[in-house]
Every structure is written in C-alpha cells, then in structure tokens.
Amino acid sequence: MNIIYMHTHDSGRYFDPYGYAIRTPAIQSLAEKGTVFRQAFSAAPTCSPSRAALLTGMNPHSCGMIGLAHRGFALNDYKKHIVNQLNEEGYDTALCGIQHVADPVGKIGYGKILDSWDFDMSKDFNFDTIEYDMSNAEKAAEFIKTKKSDDKPFFLSFGMFNTHRVFPPVSQDVVPDYLKPPSPVKDTRENREDFAGYVTSARVVNDCVDIVLKTLQSSGLKEKTIVIFTTDHGIAFPEMKCSLYDTGIGVTLIIDYPGNHMKGSVSDALISHLDIYPTICDMIGLNKPEWLEGESLLPLLEKRKESVREEVFAEVTYHAAYEPMRCIRTERYKLIRRFDSPFPVIPSNSDDCSAKSLLLKSDYHHIGREEYLLFDLNKDPLERNNLIKVPEYQDILISLKSRLELWMVSTDDPLLAGSVPLPPGAFANQKSCISPNEKLLDFG
C-alpha cells in the first residue's frame, strides 16, 4: 500500500474532531472515514525530537535527537529513519514541505524532494506561510496525480509550517470576541486575538489537507493508500509546547487505511508516536527493525485488543535551552521528573505570546518547582495539584518512580550519568528562564 504522512507544527489536538470550535471540515471528514486516537501522545513536546521518534520508532534519547535539528542536533544513524527501509522495499519516497529532522535534508534519504523553497528554520519566519503550505499541498497533489495503480508504491511526507508561530493575519470571519483561549490561558482580549491567529492557521492546514485528500480520491488510489495525519506536539502557548503536561505531549492522530475495522470510530487507548512505525510495518508486511521501541496499533484497529500499552513516556533534554525532564503517563496517573536545578516555571522554551508576557510581568517566573510532579488525571485533568506529598498516593509514587527509572535504564538514557552535554556543533541558549524584559523566539 501507498502511505501519505501529513503533519503539522504545534497543533496539539486543536482541530474539529477533538471537540474544539475550530472549523476544519476536511480534517473532520478524514476523522469520520478513518479512526481518531483521542489518547495519542508524542514522545517529546519539542519539534525535532518528536518527529525523529515517530520516524525512527525510537525514543529521542535513543535515536540521538535530543534537540533541534537546525541547532545542530542530529540522529545517531539516519539509516534508521523509516524512509530508508521503505527505499529498500522499492517504495518511491518523496518529501514535500517541512521535515525538521535533518539539516541538510539530504541526510535523510528521500528519493525526491518536491518543494523548492529556500527555507531556513534558524532564521526569522518572515515569509508567507499560507503560500508556502498551499503551494506545497499543490506539489504533493501533483505527485499523487503522476501515480497509477500498478506503479510501485509510494511514501509521501507532506509537512506543513502552520500552525507554528508566527500566525498568519487573522481571517475576517474569525472574530476574537467570540473565541475562548485554550485552557489554562487567561481569557483576555489580547489572548483571544492571539488565539484567533491560531484558528486562522488551523484553517490553512485544513485547506492543505483538503487538496491532498481530494486528489487522492480522484486518483483512484484511495483504496491502496494509508493516510496518517498528526502533529509534533502541543500548541505554542505557556504550559503547552515544551511541557510534559498533556497540553504539551497530547497530539492529534487520525489514521485511515483500506479495510479499517474501526472506520468512522474513535479509540481511547493509550498510544505513543513510537507506535506508528511498527504499525506501518504490520500494515504493509515489512519485518520490524530490531531497534523499534513502540507497539503496533494494528491489534487495536482490527479490534483484537482494547489496548497495546499500559503507559507512555515522554522527554525534553534541549529545546531553546537545556531543560531536562522525563515523564511516565498511565491512563490515570502522570509523574514528571525535572533534572535541572532550579526548576523554572516559565522557560525560554515557550514561544513568545501575549499569555507568556502576562505571566512574565507577574512574579510567576520567580517561583520554583519541585523535582517531582505527580497528578491524578481522573481528579485533576489539568495537572495543577501536585500530589507528591499526599500520604495516600505514596504507593503510586513509588511505583511510577520505579517504572520511569526502569525505562531510562532499559533505553540507556544519558541523563542517568548526569547533565547531558551539547553534541559537537550543536548550540542552545545559556539559561532556561527569561526575565519580563527579554524576548526570545525559539524557532522550533
């Protein structure tokens, strides 16, 4: 089967199928024809580590992508990127748009690069992001149009810049006064106007998805094609992107494929981006590489199992700055461990926005945080009440600490040996918390 992998920047779950009032009809249509995973999580709430984990089937610290590709971080071995196994199996592999796993892109191994934009993730985003994504959607569509049912199968990665900041100008029909900023962002005029930018950006994503899906339908290849739509991590607001809260690691994931037993339904099973690579292997009959650290979702999709894992793990090492964190999340509980000291509340790793400015103008950025954060997600889904010292949760705490450490040991996490140094040639900001008068865009 063919594979179309469509992915966005910084979208979390803020699309129609997840219950938000953001009109994205093409994505909603894909959800109604495919399967929506409502408890899908990225392996990292940062751009390059998240994408690298999905495309190698390995945790970020296992595959080596512990920071941003445009800041000099890289995979230990690009041959472990899924595109290389597909190349060996005779797939026609093509990249269109954003990839953010290698700098330069030639390291990865795609057979074709479809877009011709001179795009540099390390520079200010002073370009027309709508034109960028829409033109790439058209190029992706043209690639599909060249295919026939008896051609060798293809793998198409179509990456959109939206919904990354800087957001495009707000559409005239998006009225900030009638929007609610995402929780836990304060409901102010400035934040409503900011979120209107996200809503506009999400509509761009929808229009691009619409172009690709309509072309797939008209091509006659839909019944031979797996479609995967996802994002890298949470949206670029405080306590979301680059945090290990669910608002940081919770992601959109919709899968449609021929013969789907869960067509038009949702799954509440706990899953990780790490599970996508082994799922693809099972769907198209490939041997699973020995390095994979995820679980195939095919038993879920074929209704043979109700779950494939008991927990997911996620991590941050570097983003704009060094801010090492690890977490374990089960269906009910979340444990986050911070490895740096002191533990800042508002890191430089959050994109600049009005909500962040409001927090920085208060004393919020001077408040420290505990090394461990424990949450009961049944009672506290917003993860605000740290239970680390509550007596009745001590057994849960001990168990989660043990499971987190076991995962770190079994995956040879470099944090076990202490502070993780920058790889040769990589760079990061020197401090992990900024003052109210400083401005920093992380471009990731």
N, C-alpha and C positions, 0 to 999 in steps of 0.2 A: 504493500500500500504506500501511497504518497503520504507525506507529512507536511503540514503547514503549521509552523510555530509562530504565533503572533504575540508580541509582548510590548508592554508599555513601561514607562518610567514613573515611579512614585504614585501609584493609583490605589494601593490597598484594596479595599472592597467597595470603593465608592462608585458603583455603577448600578443601573436599574435592577439587575437580578438579585442584588443583596438588600433590596428594600429601601434604597435611598431615592429621593425625589430628584433624580438626575436623568433626564430623558436621553436614553441611549438605546433606541429601538433595534438596531442591528445586533447589538450585544445581547439584548433581551431575547431576540429571535433565536440566536445561537444557543442561548440557555434553554429555551423551550424545546429545541430539537436535539440538544445534547444532554450532558449531565453537569450540574453545578455542584462543586465541592464547597460547602459552607464552612468547613473547618480545615482549610488548607493554610499552611504556613511556609514561609521562606526559611531557608537555613541561615539567613542573615538579613538584618534590616538595612543593609547598605548595598549599593548598586552592583559593583563588580563581584564581590563575594557571593551575593545571592545568585547572580546569573551563572557564575562559574560552578556553583554547587549543583544547580539544575542540569547544566550541560555536561558535567562530568559524573554526576551521581555520587559526589564525594562532599563531605563537609568542607567548608572553606579552608580550615587549617590543614586538612588532609591533602587537598589539591594544591595548596600553596597560595591561594588568592586571599590574603588577609588584609588587603587594602584595595585602593582604586587603581585600575589599570593605567589611567592617564597620569598617575602619580608614581609610576614605576613598578608597581606590583604586578606579578605575573603567575601563571600556572607553573607548577613544577615540571609538568610534561604536557605539552599541547596535544600530543597523540591521544591523550585520554579524553579529549573533547569529543562528544558524540559524532560530530561531523566526520571525523576520521574513520570511525568504524563503518559509518554509512558509505563513505567513499570506497572502502574496501569491499563492501557488499554490492557495489555497482550503482549506487544512487547518484543522481545528478544533484549536487548540493549547491545552494545559492543563498547568498546573504543580501538583504535589501534593508538599508537604514542602520539604526543603532545596533551595536553589539556589546561594547564596553567590557570585553573580556581580554582583549589584547591590544597593545599599541606597539607596532602597527598591526593592522588586521591580518596581514599576510601570515602571521604566526599560526593562525588557527587551522587553515587548510581547506576553506571553502573552494569549490570548483569555479564558482562565478561570484563576482561582486557586481550587483545590479545598479547601485546608485553611484553618482559621480561627484557628490558634494564633497568639498574640502572641509570636513568637519573636525574640529579640534576640541575635545572635551575639557581641555585645560584652560581654554580662553572664555572670555565673557560671551554669553549667549545672545549676542546682538545680531539676530537673523530672524527671518520669517519662519517660525516653527510650523505654522499651518501649511505654508507652501512646501516646506521640507517633507513633512509627513504625507501630505496629499500626493506630491509628485512621486514619492517612493511607493505609495499604495498603487499608483498607476503603473509603475515599473514592475511591481510584484504581480499585478494583474496581467501585464503583457507577458511575463514569464510563464504564467499558467496557460495563457492562450496558445503558446507555442507547443504545448504538450498534447499528445494523443494517448488514447487508452492503451495502445500497445507499445508505447515508449518505455524505456527503463524508468523506474520510479524516481521521484524527486523528493528532496528535503528543502523546504523554503523557510528561512528565518526572516521574518518581517518585523523589524524593531522600530517602534515609534518614539520620538522625543517626548511628545506630550504623554503624560500630564506633569512633566518636570517643570519647575520654575526656570525661567520667567514665563508666567502665563500669558497667553495672547490677550489682546484687547477684549473686554467683556462684550458679548453679543447684546444687541439692542433688546432682544426679548428675554434676556436673563436679568431679572430685577432683584438686586441685592436686598431690598427691604423685605422681601418675602422668602428669603433663604435663612436657614439655621446653620451657623458654623458647626463643623464637626466637633463632637464631644471629645475632650473636655475643654475646647477653646471657648473663651468667654464670648457671649453674644453682644458684640458692639458693632457700630456702623462700619468701622474700619475692617473688622474681621468678616462681616457679611460681604463687603466689597471684595475682599481678598478671596473669599470662597467662591464668589461669582466668577473670578478668573479661573479657578479650578473647574467649575461646572462648564464653562466655555471650552476649556482644554479637553475635558472628557468628551464633549460633543465632537471635537476634531477626531479623537480616537474612534468614536462610533462611525463617523463618516468614512474613515480609512478602512475599518473592518467591513463596512458595507460594500465598499468597492471590491475587496478581495473575495468576500463570500458570494457576491452576485456573479463575479467572474468564474468562480469555482463551479457554481450551479450551472451556468450557461455552457461551460466547457464540457460537460458530461462526465467529469471526473469525480464528482462528489461521492459516489458510491465506491470509490477506490482511494479515498483520502481521509486520513486522520487530521482533525483540526484541534489545536491546543491554543487556548487564549489565556494569558496570565499576565502578571506584573512582577516587578522585582521585590517590592516591599511596600510599607505604608506610605501615606501621603506626607508631603513636606510641611508639616506643622509641628509645633512643640509637643514632645512626649509621644511622637509617632515615628516618622522616619528616623532611623538610627537609634531607636529604643527597642528594648526587648519586651515591652508590653505587647499585648495582642494588636494594638493600634500600629505597632511597628512591623511585626512579623506576619500579621494576618494578610492574606492575599486572595485576590480573585483567581479562580481556576475553573475553566469550563473546557470539557473535552467532548468532542463529537467524533464518532467513527462508525463505519459500516457495521451493522449488526449489533449495535449497542443495546444491551438488555435493559439499561437504565435510561433509555431515551426519554427526554422530557421530564426527568425527575431530579431530585437533589440527594446528595449524600451528606450526612452529618458525621461521617467517620473522620477521625483524626489522621491527617496526612501531611507529608512534607514535600517540598520541591524535589528532594532527593529521590522521590518515588517515581518521577516522570521518566527518567532514563530506563530503569528496569521495566516499566510499563510498556514503553515503546518496543523494547526487545521482545517482550512476550507477544505484543500485537502483531509484529511483522516476522516473528520466528527467528530472531537472532540469539546466539549464545550470549549470556550475560557476562561481561568482563569481570574478572576476579576482584577488581578494585571497588565495585559498586557498594554503597553503604545504605541504599534505600530499599524499599519494598515495592513490588509490583502492585498496581491498583486493579489489575485485571480480575482478581477474585471478587473485588467489590463490584466492578462493572458487570460481571457475569452473575452476580447475586449468589455466589458460592460462599461468601463471607460477609459479615457485617462490619468487620474491622480488620486492618492489617498491621496495626501497631498500637502499643499502649502509651507511647509518649513521642514527642518530637523535641529536638534540641535546636538551639539557635545561638548565634555568637556575634560579637563585634571584637575586632582587635584594633585595626586602624580604619579611620574614615578621613575626615579633615584633620583629625588629631588622634593621638593614641588614647583609647578609652576601652580597655579590655573588659569584656563581660561575657558570661556564658549563662544559659538558662536551660531548664527542663520544663516541659509543659505536658501535663496529662489532661484527660478530659475535665478533671475538676480542679487541679492544683497547678500553680506556677511557682517555681523557685528561680530567682535571678541572683547570680553572684557577681559582684564587682571586684576586680583585681587591682584597680588603681587606688591611690590614696593621695589627697582627699577625694571624696566622691561627689563631684559637682552635680547640681540639678539641671542647669541649662548649659549643655555643652556647645562648643563651637560646631559640633557635628550636625546641628539643626540648621536648615536653610533660613535665611532672613525673611521675616514677615512681620505683619503688624502684631500678631499674637505674641511672637517672641519679644518684640520691642516692649510690649506692655509688661511682660514678666521681668525683663531686664531693668525696667525703670523702678520696679519694686525692690525689695530686699531678697526676692526669691532666689536670685543667683548666688547668694552668700550662704544658703542653707546647705548643710552637708547631708549625705545619705548613708544609710547603713551598708555594710558589706553584703549582707544577705537581705533579700526581699522575698517574702512568702505570701501568696494570695490564695484564697479560697474562691474560685471563679464562679461557683454556684451562688455564693452570697455577695460577691464583690466583683462583678464582671469588668468594672472599670479599673481594677487593680490599684486601689488607693489606700487600703487598710493593711498595713504590714503586720503579719501575724507571727513574726519571728520569736516574740517573747511570750506568746499566749500559751499557757500550760497544755491545754487540750490539743494543741497542734504539734507538740514536740515529737511524737512518733512519726507524723507525716514529714516533719522537717528532717529528721534523721534519715528516713528512707529516701527522700529526694536528694539530700546531700550525697548519700552513698551512690545513688544511681547516676548523678551528674559526674561524680568523680570517676566512676567506673567507665562511663562513656569517654571522658577525657583521656583516661589511661588506655583504653582499647583503641582509640583513634590517634594516639601519640600526640596529644595536644601540646604545643610548645609552651603554653602558659604554665604547665606543671613544673618547668625548670626555672620559672621566674619571668621577669619582664622580657617581652619579645622585641628584639632589636629590629630596626629597619633593614630590609634586604638591601644589598648593594644597588645603588642607583635610584632607590625609592625615596620619597620625601613626604613629610607630614608637618602640620603646624606644631609649634612647640608647646602649646598649652591647650588644655581641654575645657576651659571655661573662659568666656569673654566678659568684659565689663559693659555697662549700659551704653558707653560712648563708642564702642567698637562695632564695626560692621564687617561681616565675613560671609561670603558666598562659598559654599563647599564644592559646587560644580560636580556633584555626583549623584 
